[in-house]
Amino acid sequence: MPPPHLDHIVIFVPYASLQSVPTWLTTHFTVSPGGRHGDNKTENKLILLPDGCYIELIAFIDDGATSREGHWWGDKKTGIADLAFTTEGAAGPCIDGVAERLTKSNAEGGLQVVYQQPQRGARNRPDGTRVEWEVTFPTGKGVQRGLAPFFCHDVTPRDLRVPLRETSARHPSGAYGVKSLTIMIPGEEVAGLAKTWEAILDSKNEGTEKEARFTVGSVHKVEDTPDPVIIIKAPEEEWQKERVKDMGFLISDLKIGAFNTVLAGTEKRVDADEEFDFGRMLLEYPLPPAWPRADGMEAVGQRVWSGPPVPFQVSRTHNAKVEEVSLKIHA
């Protein structure tokens, strides 16, 4: 079985920052409309990446306590809060398999995680389109939201929830997709959490007991680029240690791959902590010749970066029919 696809990463921002997106984001990314969720507690905007993953900028409406009441992320502050995976097909068979593997993992020293039954979610886009999906959340004694991933499976076509277009997936920074994301927990807990993630993803830890690494799938494969990696390790810097001590764990170091011939081979931090307590977001620029080309598809145009023009196109999503949606993106 292929590993689950990284579906999206949840980042909470102040409501004012959602209405007027900070320049440190708009300088590097195209921010697309999202909508208000069906419970009227949260709104979002999206950073849609060519690899099919998206960053969900989400806020409680008016930052109000009423909006937080009874919400599964009601205790979350600003910053990277959670991450979701998706698989081909419906939620039921996926979660049944996860549950079976977790039963064994839980008995062998893993985190005591179980997954709830899938529940329907929805939001209305600004154009009035209704978008629906099913989400399946982890629970269990001591399991905080974000320590284990949740799953998101589309009910309506994925293109409605993740509307990849030339205009929405073209970013000033040349961003193409997620390279890695790190979950930091106390060092003595890394091995147990890694065992749990092995069961959830049905994938082996490619790292060590002290620093676990899991390669996961992309909804769209951008040729000559690596698949995303989830890292689980102990905090190293003082600020990380302080946040892990306060919150129990920290999701940080969201690294996004981007193409730029001038910056190739470099990395830079793009988030601004003075705006709000974010975590950390970085852009990583791979060295040539790893430029974006569609997997198994002919180029239909040229996308101009700061250097030579390169072919670029993204294939359609894995669970939408061609006659229903068109997901070709090209420059």
For each residue, the residues with C-beta under 8 A, 3 or more apart:
1: 202
2: 217
3: 201 202 203 214 215 216 217
4: 85 86 87 94 151 201 216 217
5: 52 53 85 86 87 216 217 218 219 318
6: 9 53 83 84 85 178 216 217 218 219 228
7: 53 54 84 85 86 151 152 219
8: 53 54 55 56 83 84 152 162
9: 6 53 54 55 56 80 82 83 84 178 181 254
10: 56 58 73 80 81 82 83 84 146
11: 55 56 57 58 79 80 81 278 279
12: 58 59 60 73 76 77 78 79 81
13: 17 18 57 58 59 78 276
14: 17 18 59 63 78 276
15: 18 19 43 59 60 61 62 63
16: 19 20 63
17: 13 14 20 21 22 57 59 275 276
18: 13 14 15 21 43 44 45 57 58 59
19: 15 16
20: 16 17
21: 17 18 25 26 31 45 57
22: 17 25 26 272 275
23: 26 27
24: 27 28 270 271 272 275
25: 21 22 28 29 31 47 57 270
26: 21 22 23 29 31
27: 23 24 172 173 270
28: 24 25 171 172 173 175 270 283
29: 25 26 47 55 171 172 173 175
30: 47 48 167 168 169 170 171 172
31: 21 25 26 45 46 47 57
32: 45 46 47 48 163 168
33: 45 46 125 126
34: 43 44 45 46 56 57 58 123 125
35: 43 44 123 124 125 126 131
36: 40 42 43 61 123 124
37: 40 41 42 43 44 121 122 123
38: 121 122 123 124
39: 42 71
40: 36 37 61
41: 37 60 61 67 68 71
42: 36 37 39 58 59 60 61 67 71 73
43: 15 18 34 35 36 37 58 59 61
44: 18 34 35 37 56 57 58 59 123
45: 18 21 31 32 33 34 57
46: 31 32 33 34 54 55 56 57 162 168
47: 25 29 30 31 32 54 55 57 171
48: 30 32 54 162 163 164 168 169
49: 52 53 54 55 169 171 175 176 177 178 256
50: 164 169 175 176 177 220 222 292 312 314 329
51: 176 177 178 218 219 220 221 222 225 228
52: 5 49 162 164 177 218 219 220 314 317
53: 5 6 7 8 9 49 177 178 218 219 228
54: 7 8 9 46 47 48 49 162
55: 8 9 11 29 46 47 49 254
56: 8 9 10 11 34 44 46
57: 11 13 17 18 21 25 31 34 44 45 46 47
58: 10 11 12 13 18 34 42 43 44
59: 12 13 14 15 17 18 42 43 44 63
60: 12 15 41 42 63 64 67 68 71
61: 15 36 40 41 42 43 64 67
62: 15 67
63: 14 15 16 59 60 67
64: 60 61 67 68
65: 68 69
66: 69
67: 41 42 60 61 62 63 64 71
68: 41 60 64 65 71 74 75
69: 65 66 74
70: 74
71: 39 41 42 60 67 68 74
72: 137 145
73: 10 12 42 76 81 82 145
74: 68 69 70 71
75: 68
76: 12 73 81 82 145 146
77: 12 277
78: 12 13 14 276 277 278
79: 11 12 251 276 277 278 279
80: 9 10 11 181 251 252 254 278 279
81: 10 11 12 73 76 145 146 251
82: 9 10 73 76 145 146 149 150 251
83: 6 8 9 10 146 149 150 181 230 251
84: 6 7 8 9 10 135 149 150 151 152
85: 4 5 6 7 149 150 151 152 201 216
86: 4 5 7 151 152 153 154 219
87: 4 5 94 151 153
88: 318 319
89: 93 94 153 319
90: 93 94 134 153
91: 94 95 118 134 136 151 153
92: 95 96 118
93: 89 90 96 97
94: 4 87 89 90 91 97 98 136 151 153
95: 91 92 98 99 115 117 118 136 151
96: 92 93 99 100
97: 93 94 100 101 202
98: 94 95 101 102 115 151 199 200 202
99: 95 96 102 103 114 115
100: 96 97 103 104
101: 97 98 104 105 199 200 202
102: 98 99 105 106 110 113 114 115 196 199 200
103: 99 100 106 107
104: 100 101 107 108 199
105: 101 102 108 110 195 196 198 199
106: 102 103 110 111 112 113 114 196
107: 103 104
108: 104 105 195
109: 192 195
110: 102 105 106 113 192 193 195 196 198 199
111: 106 140 142 143 147 148 192 193 195 196
112: 106 140 141 142 143
113: 102 106 110 138 139 140 143 148 196 200
114: 99 102 106 138 139 140
115: 95 98 99 102 136 137 138 139 151
116: 119 136 137 138 139
117: 95 136
118: 91 92 95 134 135 136 151 153
119: 116 134 135 136 137
120: 132 133 134 155
121: 37 38 132 133 134 135 152
122: 37 38 130 131 132 133
123: 34 35 36 37 38 44 131
124: 35 36 38 128 129 130 131
125: 33 34 35 128 129 130 131 160
126: 33 35
127:
128: 124 125
129: 124 125 160
130: 122 124 125 156
131: 35 122 123 124 125 156 160 161
132: 120 121 122 154 155 156
133: 120 121 122 152 153 154 155 156 161
134: 90 91 118 119 120 121 152 153 155
135: 84 118 119 121 150 151 152 153
136: 91 94 95 115 116 117 118 119 150 151 152 153
137: 72 115 116 119 145 150
138: 113 114 115 116 143 145 147 148 149 150 200
139: 113 114 115 116 143
140: 111 112 113 114 143
141: 112
142: 111 112
143: 111 112 113 138 139 140 147 148
144: 147 247 248 249
145: 72 73 76 81 82 137 138 150
146: 10 76 81 82 83 183 249 251
147: 111 138 143 144 183 185 193 248 249
148: 111 113 138 143 196 197 200
149: 82 83 84 85 138 200
150: 82 83 84 85 135 136 137 138 145
151: 4 7 84 85 86 87 91 94 95 98 115 118 135 136
152: 7 8 84 85 86 121 133 134 135 136
153: 86 87 89 90 91 94 118 133 134 135 136
154: 86 132 133 157 158 160 161 319
155: 120 132 133 134
156: 130 131 132 133 160 161
157: 154 160 320 321 324 325
158: 154 161 162 219 317 319 320 325
159: 162 163 164 317 320 324 325 326 327
160: 125 129 131 154 156 157 163 325
161: 131 133 154 156 158
162: 8 46 48 52 54 158 159 219 317
163: 32 48 159 160 168
164: 48 50 52 159 168 169 314 327 329
165: 168 169 329
166: 169 170 329 330 331
167: 30 170
168: 30 32 46 48 163 164 165
169: 30 48 49 50 164 165 166 314 329
170: 30 166 167 303 331
171: 28 29 30 47 49 174 175 258
172: 27 28 29 30
173: 27 28 29 256 258 260 270 283
174: 171 258 259 260 285 305 306
175: 28 29 49 50 171 256 257 258 283
176: 49 50 51 222 225 257 258 259 292
177: 49 50 51 52 53 218 222 225 228 256 257
178: 6 9 49 51 53 181 228 254 255 256 257
179: 226 228 229 255 256 257 284
180: 228 229 230 231 253 254 255
181: 9 80 83 178 228 229 230 231 251 253 254 255
182: 230 231 232 233 251 252 253
183: 146 147 193 230 231 232 233 249 250 251
184: 232 233 234 235 240 244 249 250 251 252
185: 147 189 190 193 232 234 244 248 249 250
186: 189 190 234 244
187: 190 210 233 234
188:
189: 185 186 192 193
190: 185 186 187 193 194 209 210 211 212 232 233 234
191: 194 195 209 212
192: 109 110 111 189 195 196
193: 110 111 147 183 185 189 190 196 197 212 232
194: 190 191 197 198 205 207 209 212 232
195: 105 108 109 110 111 191 192 198 199
196: 102 105 106 110 111 113 148 192 193 199 200
197: 148 193 194 200 201 203 205 212 214 230 232
198: 105 110 194 195 201 202 203 204 205 214
199: 98 101 102 104 105 110 195 196 202
200: 98 101 102 113 138 148 149 196 197
201: 3 4 85 197 198 214 216
202: 1 3 97 98 101 198 199
203: 3 197 198 214 215 216
204: 198
205: 194 197 198 208 212 213 214
206: 213 214 215
207: 194 211 212 213 231
208: 205 211 212
209: 190 191 194 212
210: 187 190 233 234
211: 190 207 208 231 232 233
212: 190 191 193 194 197 205 207 208 209 231 232 233
213: 205 206 207 229 230 231 232
214: 3 197 198 201 203 205 206 229 230 232
215: 3 203 206 226 227 228 229
216: 3 4 5 6 85 201 203 227 228 229 230
217: 2 3 4 5 6 227 228
218: 5 6 51 52 53 177 221 222 227 228
219: 5 6 7 51 52 53 86 158 162 317 318
220: 50 51 52 295 314 315 317
221: 51 218 227 295 315
222: 50 51 176 177 218 225 292 293 294 295 314
223: 292 293 294 295
224: 289 290 291 292 293
225: 51 176 177 222 257 286 290 292
226: 179 215 229
227: 215 216 217 218 221
228: 6 51 53 177 178 179 180 181 215 216 217 218
229: 179 180 181 213 214 215 216 226
230: 83 180 181 182 183 197 213 214 216
231: 180 181 182 183 207 211 212 213 253
232: 182 183 184 185 190 193 194 197 211 212 213 214
233: 182 183 184 187 190 210 211 212 236
234: 184 185 186 187 190 210 244
235: 184 240 241 243 244 250
236: 233 240 241
237: 240 241
238: 241 242
239: 242 243
240: 184 235 236 237 243 244 250 252
241: 235 236 237 238 244 245
242: 238 239 245 246
243: 235 239 240 246 247 250
244: 184 185 186 234 235 240 241 247 248 249 250
245: 241 242
246: 242 243
247: 144 243 244 250
248: 144 147 185 244
249: 144 146 147 183 184 185 244
250: 183 184 185 235 240 243 244 247 279
251: 79 80 81 82 83 146 181 182 183 184 279
252: 80 182 184 240 279 280
253: 180 181 182 231 279 280 282
254: 9 55 80 178 180 181 279 280 281 282
255: 178 179 180 181 267 281 282 283 284
256: 49 173 175 177 178 179 281 282 283 284
257: 175 176 177 178 179 225 283 284 285 286
258: 171 173 174 175 176 263 283 284 285
259: 174 176 264 285 286 291 292 305 310
260: 173 174 263 264 285 305 306 307
261: 264 288 305 306 307 308
262: 306 307
263: 258 260 266 268 285 306
264: 259 260 261 285 286 287 288
265: 285 286 287
266: 263 284 285
267: 255 282 283 284 285
268: 263 282 283
269: 280 281 282
270: 24 25 27 28 173 281 282 283
271: 24 275 278 279 280 281
272: 22 24 275 278
273: 276 277 278
274:
275: 17 22 24 271 272 278
276: 13 14 17 78 79 273
277: 77 78 79 273
278: 11 78 79 80 271 272 273 275 281
279: 11 79 80 250 251 252 253 254 271
280: 252 253 254 269 271
281: 254 255 256 269 270 271 278
282: 253 254 255 256 267 268 269 270
283: 28 173 175 255 256 257 258 267 268 270
284: 179 255 256 257 258 266 267
285: 174 257 258 259 260 263 264 265 266 267
286: 225 257 259 264 265 290
287: 264 265 290
288: 261 264 291
289: 224
290: 224 225 286 287
291: 224 259 288 310 311
292: 50 176 222 223 224 225 259 303 310 311 312
293: 222 223 224 299 310 311 312 313
294: 222 223 297 298 299 311 312 313 314 315
295: 220 221 222 223 315
296: 315
297: 294 313 315
298: 294 313
299: 293 294 302 311 312 313 330
300: 313 328 330
301: 311 312 313 330 331
302: 299 309 310 311 312 331
303: 170 292 309 310 311 312 330 331
304: 309 331
305: 174 259 260 261 308 309 310
306: 174 260 261 262 263
307: 260 261 262
308: 261 305
309: 302 303 304 305
310: 259 291 292 293 302 303 305
311: 291 292 293 294 299 301 302 303
312: 50 292 293 294 299 301 302 303 329 330 331
313: 293 294 297 298 299 300 301 328 329 330
314: 50 52 164 169 220 222 294 327 328 329
315: 220 221 294 295 296 297 327 328
316: 320 322 325 326 327 328
317: 52 158 159 162 219 220 320 325 327
318: 5 88 219
319: 88 89 154 158
320: 157 158 159 316 317 324 325 327
321: 157 324 325
322: 316 325 326
323:
324: 157 159 320 321
325: 157 158 159 160 316 317 320 321 322
326: 159 316 322
327: 159 164 314 315 316 317 320
328: 300 313 314 315 316
329: 50 164 165 166 169 312 313 314
330: 166 299 300 301 303 312 313
331: 166 170 301 302 303 304 312
